[in-house]
Amino acid sequence: MRFEDIIPYLGDFGKFQKIQLFLLCLPIWVTGMHALAMTFLAASQEYRCFVPGWDDYSNKTGSLNYSLIFPTGEDGQYDRCNIYAVNVTRGVWYTIPDNTTATEQCNQWVYDTSQYKTSVFSQFNMVCSRKFMNNLAQSMYMAGMLVGAVVFGDLSDRFGRKRLMFISQIIQVMSGIGLAFAPEYITFTILRFMLGAAHSGVFLPAFVIGMEFVTPKGRTMAGICPHIAFAIGYCTLALSAYLIPYWNWVAFVIAVPDLLFLIYYWDKIIPGSARWHLQNGHKEKSKDIIKRAAKVNNKQIPAKVLDELEPDVKHNAHVLAMMRYPRMRVRGFIIFYNWFTVSLVYYGLSLSTSKLPGGNDYLNLSLSGIVEFPGFLFCILLMDRLGRRPCLCMSMIFCGVACIGAGVIPILSPGGGLDWLVITLSMIGKAFTGSAFVLVYNYSAEAFPTVIRNGVVGVSSMFARVGGILAPLVNLMGDYTHSSVPQIIFGIIPLIAGGLALLLPETNNVPMPENLEQGEQFGLPGFYDQITIDRSKYEQVSYSQHFLPVLTISQSVCSKWSHFQ
């Protein structure tokens, strides 16, 4: 009797599963706020050079004469990084001799505090030659996610998912609260890195524990719940920043809820992963959790069934084995590129909402989370009707076209009259990146043989994290070139990914390959006549705990539409 054989005895999606899933979505809600916190913690403010003798002179009369103080750039705007070398006495400017244009770099700035009273942007002077510091701090968060996925994924295999989730929550709350009191940039960046690592340590174990008792019939909606919680985190972050215009307090407020979730340490709240206990020789502990679930759901499990419960047998090969097979190698590179693309564009668009023309920073970020819901609906309605390949291709191409449109419009219409259209196209692009994320998760779990499936998804996830690390740096290009450059890049890359997706074989309602030879022949004419595999067997295969979160997402979000009905 395997673990999956026990789940039907508990019911499709009973009271126990619903309570556990709700409780485990709460920490994911917090990770959603931390992931995009830099949007408001380091919100950009208008600024100019500090003028000695004026900004530090209390008895000012008249107004500051910009033409005497600041050089004029090629764009006709006053320079915010340099100042004329002038002599200033008691608020009166005595310019240097005529026809002299000597300038000097500013080392102090004055910031507009009408919207954001304080910001990391102004506190650490992330301007001029230091403007890269904002995006670098966000890239460090993404790098933390990569390290956290590898380190905490391995440790959760060894010491248990719940234990590592609890440790990650402690790291997250300590780093989050410490961030509010960061005295300088290096400390701030280190704490952001730790928050990124804790992000992976909280999200992945919480997702898996919440999904392991859900049957395939209930996995579609249950699998979307964590993503909904993550998107709600966007909206909550925007609301917090709107009510609190001080970055220190925003960082503190979004970190405090994690203190409440430390009660998950007690088994009476979150009993932990029954599957992990079974796989690691703790059969009695696993049986206790199963009995508790059955009791809450008012179900009865025969004692004989529990006594026959045995751990799954693992059969894995190294992921590099697929490099010996030409067709499977090409398929892998296409999937890796799609993972890189969807993560790059997803986080790139999310983090650039405050730079959208016109609009409102708070509203734009909230919309960025809300528009993901239509993307999920797109997957539910069309994945099993049209197939995985067409849906992935459409998601990438629609995203690319929308992003290119959002980038080209400001160039063709610089007056700002079409700001509403730029925002709309950006949100359409974000919606389709959400659906593309779901689709690429699913395809990775279906298009490769069982013996390397874990490794393929793991490598794919690493490519996605690289995309997330580069996303803030692509946004930074807009500060050095043209503001439309990042949007155009976010459009061209998905168009390439969508075109490459057409080269992939369809995986909808076909048996999944089991060994490397079948993986190489997958998608060729006659393959489906040569192989007879029960698809449900692969929905229940025992995956390595390290990559199970990713595979569970694909199974949950992309279950058969007939099951959902």
C-alpha positions, 0 to 999 in steps of 0.5 A: 500500500503506497501513500497515494493509495491512502489519500482516497480514504480521506476524501477529495478535499475535506475539512482537514485539507482545507484547514491545513491549506489555509494555514499554510497559505498565510506564510506564503502571503508574507513571502509575497510581500517581501518579494516585491517590498523593494517597490516601496522600500526603495521607492524613487523620489524626485531629487536635486543637488544640495546647494550649500548656503541655500539649503542650510541657510534658514533665512532664505528669501526669494527662490532658488535660481536653477539656471545659475546653479545647475548645468543644463543637460542635452534633454533640456533638464537641469542636471541632478548630479552636478552643480556649477562651481559657485561661491555662495554666501548667506544665500546669495550666489556670486557666479564665477567669471563669465564664459566659465562652465566649471562644474563639480559633482554633488555629494549631497541631495535634497529629496521630495518627501511629498509622497514618501516621507522616507525611502532607502532610495534617499537614505542611502542616496541611490542616485547618480553613480549609485543608482544601481544599488536599488536593483542590486539589492533586489537581485540579491534577494533573487540570488537568496531564493536560488541558494535557499531552494538548493540548501533548504531543499536538501535539508528538508529531505534530511530533516523534514519539511516542517522543521525547515519551514519553521527555521525559515520562518525564524530567519524570515522574521528576524531578517525582516525586522532587522531590515527595518533598522538597517543602518547602511546599504551593505547590511540592508543588502545582506538582510535582503539576501537572507529574506530571499533564502527564507522565501524558498524555505517557507514557500516550498515546504508549505506548498508541499505539506498543504498538497500531499493529502489532496486527490487529483480531483481537488488539486486544480483549485487547491494548487492555485490557492498558494498563488492566490495568497502570493498575489494577495501579498502584492495588494497587502504590500501596496496598502501598507505602503499607502498607509505608512509613508516611512520605509522602516515602518513598512518593512517592520509591519510586513515582517511582524505577521511571521511572529504569529506563524511560529505557533506552527511549531506545535503539531496540533496546528500543523502536524507536518508531512506524513509522506516525509515521515513514511519515506524516512522510516517514521511509519508510526508518526505518518500513521498518526497524521493520517489518522488525525486527518481521517478523524477531522474529515469523519472518515474511517481507514481500515487498520489493515490498510494502514498496516500495509502502508510502505514507502515508495521505491525511488528509481532515478538517473542523473539529469546529464544522462539526457545530453546523450540523446539529441531530441531530448537534449534540444527539448531540455534547452528549449524548456530551460530557456522558457523557464529563464524567460518567464521568471525574467519577465514575471519579476521584471514587470512586477518590479517596474510597476512604480516606473509605469507612466502616469497611474499610481504606484500603489494601484499599479502593484495591486493590479499586478497581482490581481491580473494573475487570476485571469492567467490561472483561469486561462490555464484551467479552461484551455490547457486540456482542450487546446493542449500544453504546447499551443497554450504555452506558445500563445502565452509567451507570444501574447506576453511579448506583443503586449510588452513590446507595445508598452515599450513602443508607445512612449517612443511614438507618443512621448506626450503621455496621452496614452499612458493608460494604454501603456499600463493596460498592455503591461498588465496584459503581459503580466497576466500571460507571464502568470499563465506561462509560469503554470504551463512551463511547470506542467510541461517540465513534469510531463515531457521527460522520463521518470528517471530524470524528471526530478533533475530536469525540473531542478535544473529548470528552476535554477535557470528561472532563478537566474532570470529573476536575478537579471530582472532588476538589472534589465530594469536598470538599463532604462535609467541609462538608456531609454525608459522603454528599453526594458519593456522591449527586452521583456517583449522580444525574449518571450517571442523567441520562447513562444516560437521555440515552444512550437518545436516541443511535442504535445504532452496533453493526454498522452502517456509519460515516458518512463526511461531514457529511450522512451524519452528520446522517442517521445512525440514521434509517430508511433510512439503512443502505439508502442507504449502503454502506460497508465497515466495515473501511475505517473501522477502518483510516482514518488518524487524526490522531496527536493523537487516535489514542490515544483512537480506538485504545482504542475499536477495541481494547477494543470489537472485534467479539466474533467477532474475539475468539473 
